[in-house]
Protein backbone atom coordinates (compact mmCIF):
# COMPACT_ATOMS: atom_id res chain seq x y z
CA UNK A 1 0.00 0.00 0.00
CA UNK A 2 1.46 3.39 -0.99
CA UNK A 3 2.49 5.85 1.71
CA UNK A 4 2.36 9.57 0.91
CA UNK A 5 5.10 11.91 2.14
CA UNK A 6 5.39 14.96 -0.16
CA UNK A 7 8.44 16.34 1.63
CA UNK A 8 12.11 17.04 1.05
CA UNK A 9 14.31 14.11 2.06
CA UNK A 10 18.03 13.48 2.27
CA UNK A 11 19.70 12.62 -1.04
CA UNK A 12 20.29 8.92 -0.26
CA UNK A 13 16.74 8.14 0.87
CA UNK A 14 15.57 6.91 -2.57
CA UNK A 15 18.51 4.47 -2.72
CA UNK A 16 17.75 3.23 0.78
CA UNK A 17 14.08 2.73 -0.13
CA UNK A 18 15.04 0.79 -3.29
CA UNK A 19 17.43 -1.37 -1.24
CA UNK A 20 14.47 -2.30 0.98
CA UNK A 21 12.57 -3.61 -2.06
CA UNK A 22 10.19 -0.68 -2.42
CA UNK A 23 9.91 1.89 -5.21
CA UNK A 24 10.25 5.58 -4.37
CA UNK A 25 8.43 8.10 -6.55
CA UNK A 26 10.45 11.33 -6.51
CA UNK A 27 11.18 14.50 -8.47
CA UNK A 28 13.92 17.10 -8.32
CA UNK A 29 12.67 20.46 -7.09
CA UNK A 30 13.30 23.56 -9.15
CA UNK A 31 14.98 26.50 -7.41
CA UNK A 32 11.81 28.10 -6.00
CA UNK A 33 10.37 24.80 -4.80
CA UNK A 34 13.71 23.75 -3.32
CA UNK A 35 13.96 26.95 -1.28
CA UNK A 36 10.38 26.53 -0.03
CA UNK A 37 10.90 22.84 0.78
CA UNK A 38 14.06 23.69 2.77
CA UNK A 39 12.11 26.21 4.86
CA UNK A 40 9.41 23.60 5.47
CA UNK A 41 12.07 21.01 6.37
CA UNK A 42 13.63 23.43 8.85
CA UNK A 43 10.29 23.79 10.64
CA UNK A 44 9.77 19.99 10.58
CA UNK A 45 13.18 19.29 12.07
CA UNK A 46 12.86 22.08 14.65
CA UNK A 47 9.50 20.65 15.75
CA UNK A 48 11.05 17.18 16.09
CA UNK A 49 13.83 18.64 18.23
CA UNK A 50 11.33 20.61 20.32
CA UNK A 51 9.34 17.42 20.93
CA UNK A 52 12.21 15.11 21.80
CA UNK A 53 15.09 17.37 22.81
CA UNK A 54 17.38 14.76 21.22
CA UNK A 55 20.75 15.94 19.95
CA UNK A 56 20.37 13.88 16.76
CA UNK A 57 17.30 15.98 15.92
CA UNK A 58 19.35 19.13 16.51
CA UNK A 59 21.90 17.69 14.07
CA UNK A 60 19.11 17.52 11.48
CA UNK A 61 18.30 21.19 12.11
CA UNK A 62 21.99 21.96 11.59
CA UNK A 63 22.04 20.03 8.29
CA UNK A 64 19.01 21.91 6.95
CA UNK A 65 20.42 25.30 7.97
CA UNK A 66 23.69 24.35 6.31
CA UNK A 67 21.84 23.48 3.07
CA UNK A 68 20.01 26.81 3.19
CA UNK A 69 23.29 28.68 3.63
CA UNK A 70 24.86 26.84 0.70
CA UNK A 71 21.88 27.73 -1.53
CA UNK A 72 22.20 31.38 -0.50
CA UNK A 73 25.97 31.37 -0.97
CA UNK A 74 26.40 32.38 2.67
CA UNK A 75 28.36 30.78 5.48
CA UNK A 76 28.15 30.01 9.17
CA UNK A 77 30.45 32.90 10.00
CA UNK A 78 27.92 35.40 8.66
CA UNK A 79 25.17 33.79 10.73
CA UNK A 80 27.40 33.86 13.81
CA UNK A 81 28.15 37.54 13.20
CA UNK A 82 24.43 38.31 12.98
CA UNK A 83 23.76 36.29 16.14
CA UNK A 84 26.50 38.15 18.00
CA UNK A 85 25.09 41.49 16.87
CA UNK A 86 21.62 40.52 18.10
CA UNK A 87 23.08 39.33 21.41
CA UNK A 88 24.93 42.62 21.85
CA UNK A 89 21.70 44.56 21.25
CA UNK A 90 19.19 42.35 23.08
CA UNK A 91 21.15 39.83 25.12
CA UNK A 92 21.46 36.09 24.76
CA UNK A 93 19.58 33.20 26.31
CA UNK A 94 21.94 32.35 29.17
CA UNK A 95 19.73 33.48 32.07
CA UNK A 96 16.55 31.54 31.25
CA UNK A 97 14.31 34.60 31.46
CA UNK A 98 10.64 33.86 30.74
CA UNK A 99 8.46 36.86 29.89
CA UNK A 100 5.06 36.19 31.45
CA UNK A 101 3.32 39.43 30.48
CA UNK A 102 3.77 43.16 30.09
CA UNK A 103 1.46 45.39 32.14
N, CA, C and O atoms as a DFTB+ gen file, in Angstrom:
412 C
 N C O
     1  1       0.852      -1.187       0.000
     2  2       0.000       0.000       0.000
     3  2       0.896       1.248       0.000
     4  3       1.802       1.364       0.826
     5  1       0.642       2.169      -0.920
     6  2       1.463       3.393      -0.995
     7  2       1.341       4.258       0.254
     8  3       0.276       4.360       0.863
     9  1       2.458       4.875       0.616
    10  2       2.485       5.848       1.707
    11  2       2.847       7.194       1.097
    12  3       3.792       7.277       0.313
    13  1       2.121       8.240       1.437
    14  2       2.361       9.575       0.906
    15  2       3.254      10.366       1.867
    16  3       3.063      10.312       3.082
    17  1       4.210      11.084       1.331
    18  2       5.096      11.913       2.145
    19  2       5.102      13.365       1.675
    20  3       4.875      14.264       2.485
    21  1       5.350      13.616       0.411
    22  2       5.395      14.959      -0.162
    23  2       6.262      15.903       0.664
    24  3       5.807      16.960       1.102
    25  1       7.520      15.507       0.869
    26  2       8.442      16.341       1.635
    27  2       9.853      16.138       1.123
    28  3      10.163      15.120       0.505
    29  1      10.697      17.109       1.384
    30  2      12.106      17.035       1.050
    31  2      12.762      15.977       1.928
    32  3      12.521      15.918       3.134
    33  1      13.595      15.141       1.310
    34  2      14.314      14.110       2.064
    35  2      15.795      14.182       1.712
    36  3      16.189      14.804       0.725
    37  1      16.592      13.541       2.530
    38  2      18.031      13.477       2.270
    39  2      18.286      12.750       0.947
    40  3      17.494      11.907       0.524
    41  1      19.404      13.091       0.303
    42  2      19.702      12.616      -1.044
    43  2      19.745      11.092      -1.190
    44  3      19.405      10.570      -2.252
    45  1      20.153      10.380      -0.157
    46  2      20.291       8.921      -0.265
    47  2      19.019       8.153       0.085
    48  3      19.004       6.926      -0.004
    49  1      17.975       8.833       0.472
    50  2      16.744       8.139       0.872
    51  2      16.162       7.299      -0.262
    52  3      15.760       6.165      -0.003
    53  1      16.091       7.785      -1.506
    54  2      15.565       6.913      -2.567
    55  2      16.349       5.604      -2.717
    56  3      15.757       4.542      -2.906
    57  1      17.677       5.683      -2.633
    58  2      18.511       4.472      -2.720
    59  2      18.202       3.519      -1.575
    60  3      18.111       2.308      -1.776
    61  1      18.044       4.058      -0.392
    62  2      17.748       3.234       0.783
    63  2      16.387       2.564       0.621
    64  3      16.225       1.395       0.971
    65  1      15.414       3.297       0.094
    66  2      14.082       2.727      -0.129
    67  2      14.155       1.600      -1.162
    68  3      13.560       0.539      -0.971
    69  1      14.893       1.835      -2.265
    70  2      15.042       0.788      -3.293
    71  2      15.716      -0.449      -2.712
    72  3      15.341      -1.574      -3.038
    73  1      16.721      -0.240      -1.842
    74  2      17.427      -1.368      -1.235
    75  2      16.502      -2.198      -0.340
    76  3      16.765      -3.374      -0.089
    77  1      15.417      -1.578       0.138
    78  2      14.474      -2.304       0.981
    79  2      13.402      -3.025       0.154
    80  3      12.506      -3.665       0.706
    81  1      13.507      -2.913      -1.192
    82  2      12.568      -3.613      -2.062
    83  2      11.349      -2.796      -2.456
    84  3      10.443      -3.309      -3.112
    85  1      11.320      -1.531      -2.061
    86  2      10.190      -0.679      -2.422
    87  2      10.620       0.281      -3.529
    88  3      11.805       0.386      -3.846
    89  1       9.645       0.977      -4.112
    90  2       9.915       1.893      -5.209
    91  2       9.549       3.314      -4.803
    92  3       8.373       3.618      -4.607
    93  1      10.548       4.188      -4.676
    94  2      10.247       5.584      -4.365
    95  2       9.796       6.333      -5.616
    96  3      10.323       6.106      -6.704
    97  1       8.839       7.206      -5.462
    98  2       8.431       8.102      -6.546
    99  2       8.890       9.494      -6.113
   100  3       8.425      10.028      -5.107
   101  1       9.810      10.073      -6.887
   102  2      10.454      11.330      -6.511
   103  2      10.503      12.275      -7.704
   104  3      10.257      11.872      -8.841
   105  1      10.824      13.533      -7.431
   106  2      11.176      14.495      -8.471
   107  2      12.214      15.440      -7.890
   108  3      12.337      15.564      -6.671
   109  1      12.954      16.098      -8.755
   110  2      13.925      17.097      -8.316
   111  2      13.249      18.461      -8.337
   112  3      12.689      18.874      -9.353
   113  1      13.307      19.143      -7.223
   114  2      12.672      20.455      -7.090
   115  2      13.417      21.496      -7.910
   116  3      14.645      21.479      -7.995
   117  1      12.650      22.409      -8.516
   118  2      13.297      23.561      -9.154
   119  2      13.741      24.517      -8.043
   120  3      13.482      24.263      -6.866
   121  1      14.401      25.602      -8.407
   122  2      14.976      26.505      -7.415
   123  2      13.956      27.031      -6.410
   124  3      14.200      26.993      -5.204
   125  1      12.813      27.523      -6.896
   126  2      11.809      28.104      -5.998
   127  2      11.228      27.044      -5.076
   128  3      11.063      27.280      -3.879
   129  1      10.918      25.872      -5.631
   130  2      10.368      24.800      -4.797
   131  2      11.405      24.325      -3.794
   132  3      11.072      24.066      -2.638
   133  1      12.647      24.206      -4.213
   134  2      13.713      23.751      -3.316
   135  2      13.842      24.683      -2.120
   136  3      13.928      24.227      -0.980
   137  1      13.857      25.983      -2.378
   138  2      13.961      26.946      -1.283
   139  2      12.776      26.817      -0.327
   140  3      12.959      26.836       0.890
   141  1      11.570      26.687      -0.866
   142  2      10.376      26.533      -0.035
   143  2      10.430      25.228       0.758
   144  3      10.114      25.209       1.948
   145  1      10.829      24.147       0.105
   146  2      10.904      22.843       0.783
   147  2      11.957      22.860       1.891
   148  3      11.768      22.215       2.922
   149  1      13.053      23.580       1.701
   150  2      14.057      23.687       2.766
   151  2      13.492      24.427       3.973
   152  3      13.752      24.041       5.113
   153  1      12.721      25.487       3.734
   154  2      12.106      26.208       4.857
   155  2      11.122      25.291       5.593
   156  3      11.083      25.277       6.824
   157  1      10.339      24.539       4.846
   158  2       9.406      23.598       5.472
   159  2      10.162      22.531       6.262
   160  3       9.748      22.157       7.360
   161  1      11.273      22.043       5.701
   162  2      12.075      21.014       6.371
   163  2      12.680      21.559       7.661
   164  3      12.777      20.841       8.656
   165  1      13.085      22.820       7.645
   166  2      13.634      23.435       8.854
   167  2      12.597      23.434       9.969
   168  3      12.914      23.114      11.114
   169  1      11.369      23.790       9.642
   170  2      10.294      23.785      10.641
   171  2      10.050      22.361      11.129
   172  3       9.918      22.134      12.332
   173  1       9.988      21.397      10.205
   174  2       9.770      19.990      10.576
   175  2      10.837      19.504      11.550
   176  3      10.525      18.912      12.584
   177  1      12.092      19.759      11.213
   178  2      13.185      19.287      12.073
   179  2      13.206      20.025      13.405
   180  3      13.493      19.420      14.438
   181  1      12.909      21.319      13.399
   182  2      12.860      22.077      14.652
   183  2      11.743      21.552      15.550
   184  3      11.918      21.457      16.765
   185  1      10.600      21.212      14.963
   186  2       9.501      20.649      15.754
   187  2       9.888      19.301      16.350
   188  3       9.560      19.013      17.501
   189  1      10.589      18.469      15.570
   190  2      11.047      17.177      16.091
   191  2      12.017      17.375      17.244
   192  3      11.956      16.648      18.235
   193  1      12.916      18.357      17.125
   194  2      13.827      18.642      18.231
   195  2      13.065      19.161      19.442
   196  3      13.339      18.754      20.571
   197  1      12.105      20.060      19.211
   198  2      11.325      20.615      20.323
   199  2      10.575      19.512      21.063
   200  3      10.449      19.553      22.287
   201  1      10.079      18.532      20.322
   202  2       9.337      17.425      20.926
   203  2      10.233      16.506      21.745
   204  3       9.904      16.147      22.876
   205  1      11.376      16.126      21.160
   206  2      12.205      15.108      21.803
   207  2      13.364      15.683      22.608
   208  3      13.770      15.098      23.612
   209  1      13.899      16.820      22.177
   210  2      15.094      17.369      22.809
   211  2      16.352      16.588      22.477
   212  3      17.410      16.842      23.053
   213  1      16.248      15.633      21.547
   214  2      17.379      14.758      21.218
   215  2      18.409      15.486      20.355
   216  3      18.056      16.202      19.418
   217  1      19.668      15.295      20.681
   218  2      20.750      15.943      19.952
   219  2      20.760      15.542      18.487
   220  3      21.111      16.357      17.634
   221  1      20.381      14.291      18.166
   222  2      20.375      13.883      16.761
   223  2      19.341      14.674      15.961
   224  3      19.519      14.875      14.760
   225  1      18.271      15.121      16.601
   226  2      17.301      15.981      15.925
   227  2      17.885      17.377      15.714
   228  3      17.620      18.018      14.697
   229  1      18.669      17.841      16.665
   230  2      19.346      19.125      16.514
   231  2      20.356      19.050      15.365
   232  3      20.563      20.030      14.650
   233  1      20.980      17.883      15.192
   234  2      21.902      17.691      14.067
   235  2      21.160      17.819      12.742
   236  3      21.717      18.327      11.769
   237  1      19.906      17.362      12.694
   238  2      19.109      17.515      11.475
   239  2      18.796      18.987      11.207
   240  3      18.808      19.422      10.056
   241  1      18.517      19.753      12.258
   242  2      18.300      21.190      12.107
   243  2      19.564      21.820      11.523
   244  3      19.494      22.622      10.591
   245  1      20.696      21.457      12.068
   246  2      21.991      21.958      11.595
   247  2      22.177      21.657      10.107
   248  3      22.596      22.530       9.348
   249  1      21.868      20.430       9.688
   250  2      22.042      20.026       8.293
   251  2      21.156      20.847       7.362
   252  3      21.584      21.230       6.273
   253  1      19.921      21.119       7.786
   254  2      19.015      21.913       6.950
   255  2      19.499      23.355       6.871
   256  3      19.508      23.943       5.789
   257  1      19.897      23.929       7.990
   258  2      20.417      25.301       7.974
   259  2      21.646      25.369       7.077
   260  3      21.803      26.324       6.316
   261  1      22.502      24.386       7.156
   262  2      23.688      24.355       6.307
   263  2      23.298      24.331       4.827
   264  3      23.904      25.037       4.021
   265  1      22.307      23.538       4.466
   266  2      21.844      23.479       3.075
   267  2      21.280      24.823       2.622
   268  3      21.505      25.247       1.488
   269  1      20.549      25.490       3.511
   270  2      20.005      26.814       3.186
   271  2      21.142      27.801       2.945
   272  3      21.098      28.578       1.991
   273  1      22.149      27.775       3.795
   274  2      23.286      28.682       3.635
   275  2      24.020      28.430       2.321
   276  3      24.421      29.376       1.642
   277  1      24.194      27.172       1.963
   278  2      24.858      26.842       0.700
   279  2      24.061      27.406      -0.470
   280  3      24.634      27.996      -1.386
   281  1      22.735      27.226      -0.443
   282  2      21.884      27.729      -1.532
   283  2      21.943      29.247      -1.637
   284  3      21.800      29.805      -2.725
   285  1      22.154      29.914      -0.506
   286  2      22.199      31.378      -0.501
   287  2      23.617      31.913      -0.666
   288  3      23.841      33.123      -0.632
   289  1      24.565      31.008      -0.844
   290  2      25.974      31.371      -0.969
   291  2      26.428      32.197       0.238
   292  3      27.143      33.190       0.102
   293  1      25.995      31.761       1.405
   294  2      26.395      32.380       2.666
   295  2      27.100      31.320       3.506
   296  3      27.147      30.149       3.130
   297  1      27.647      31.738       4.645
   298  2      28.365      30.784       5.480
   299  2      27.990      30.958       6.949
   300  3      27.306      31.904       7.341
   301  1      28.468      30.004       7.736
   302  2      28.149      30.007       9.167
   303  2      28.719      31.239       9.858
   304  3      28.137      31.733      10.824
   305  1      29.845      31.735       9.374
   306  2      30.454      32.900       9.999
   307  2      29.526      34.114       9.915
   308  3      29.437      34.897      10.860
   309  1      28.839      34.265       8.786
   310  2      27.920      35.403       8.663
   311  2      26.738      35.253       9.610
   312  3      26.259      36.238      10.171
   313  1      26.271      34.029       9.786
   314  2      25.175      33.790      10.734
   315  2      25.644      34.066      12.156
   316  3      24.920      34.669      12.949
   317  1      26.854      33.625      12.476
   318  2      27.400      33.861      13.811
   319  2      27.571      35.356      14.065
   320  3      27.294      35.833      15.166
   321  1      28.017      36.086      13.073
   322  2      28.155      37.543      13.203
   323  2      26.800      38.176      13.501
   324  3      26.681      39.011      14.398
   325  1      25.778      37.776      12.744
   326  2      24.433      38.313      12.982
   327  2      23.931      37.948      14.380
   328  3      23.321      38.775      15.057
   329  1      24.185      36.722      14.808
   330  2      23.764      36.292      16.137
   331  2      24.472      37.099      17.221
   332  3      23.859      37.482      18.217
   333  1      25.752      37.353      17.023
   334  2      26.505      38.145      18.000
   335  2      25.995      39.584      18.052
   336  3      25.923      40.181      19.126
   337  1      25.643      40.138      16.895
   338  2      25.092      41.495      16.868
   339  2      23.757      41.558      17.613
   340  3      23.508      42.492      18.375
   341  1      22.909      40.566      17.388
   342  2      21.625      40.525      18.104
   343  2      21.844      40.368      19.609
   344  3      21.156      41.000      20.410
   345  1      22.800      39.527      19.986
   346  2      23.083      39.328      21.406
   347  2      23.596      40.612      22.043
   348  3      23.253      40.920      23.184
   349  1      24.410      41.356      21.317
   350  2      24.930      42.624      21.847
   351  2      23.805      43.629      22.048
   352  3      23.839      44.413      22.996
   353  1      22.813      43.616      21.169
   354  2      21.697      44.558      21.255
   355  2      20.633      44.137      22.264
   356  3      20.079      44.974      22.977
   357  1      20.348      42.827      22.321
   358  2      19.192      42.350      23.081
   359  2      19.518      41.298      24.134
   360  3      18.641      40.880      24.891
   361  1      20.765      40.874      24.184
   362  2      21.151      39.833      25.124
   363  2      21.048      38.462      24.478
   364  3      20.575      38.308      23.352
   365  1      21.507      37.475      25.231
   366  2      21.461      36.091      24.760
   367  2      20.348      35.330      25.464
   368  3      19.320      35.901      25.830
   369  1      20.565      34.052      25.646
   370  2      19.576      33.200      26.309
   371  2      20.192      32.460      27.495
   372  3      19.728      31.380      27.863
   373  1      21.229      33.034      28.088
   374  2      21.941      32.353      29.165
   375  2      21.189      32.330      30.485
   376  3      21.372      31.400      31.270
   377  1      20.343      33.331      30.758
   378  2      19.731      33.481      32.073
   379  2      18.376      32.804      32.225
   380  3      17.825      32.792      33.326
   381  1      17.828      32.246      31.168
   382  2      16.553      31.539      31.250
   383  2      15.369      32.435      31.597
   384  3      14.448      32.000      32.288
   385  1      15.382      33.654      31.135
   386  2      14.308      34.602      31.458
   387  2      13.060      34.253      30.658
   388  3      13.114      34.090      29.439
   389  1      11.929      34.141      31.367
   390  2      10.639      33.862      30.742
   391  2       9.758      35.091      30.917
   392  3       9.455      35.477      32.046
   393  1       9.348      35.703      29.830
   394  2       8.461      36.863      29.887
   395  2       7.029      36.356      30.037
   396  3       6.486      35.720      29.133
   397  1       6.427      36.645      31.185
   398  2       5.058      36.195      31.448
   399  2       4.033      37.148      30.855
   400  3       3.057      36.713      30.243
   401  1       4.248      38.434      31.032
   402  2       3.324      39.426      30.478
   403  2       3.951      40.805      30.627
   404  3       4.949      40.980      31.325
   405  1       3.351      41.767      29.963
   406  2       3.766      43.158      30.093
   407  2       2.523      43.932      30.521
   408  3       1.489      43.868      29.855
   409  1       2.619      44.657      31.624
   410  2       1.463      45.393      32.142
   411  2       1.667      46.878      32.000
   412  3       0.796      47.660      32.383
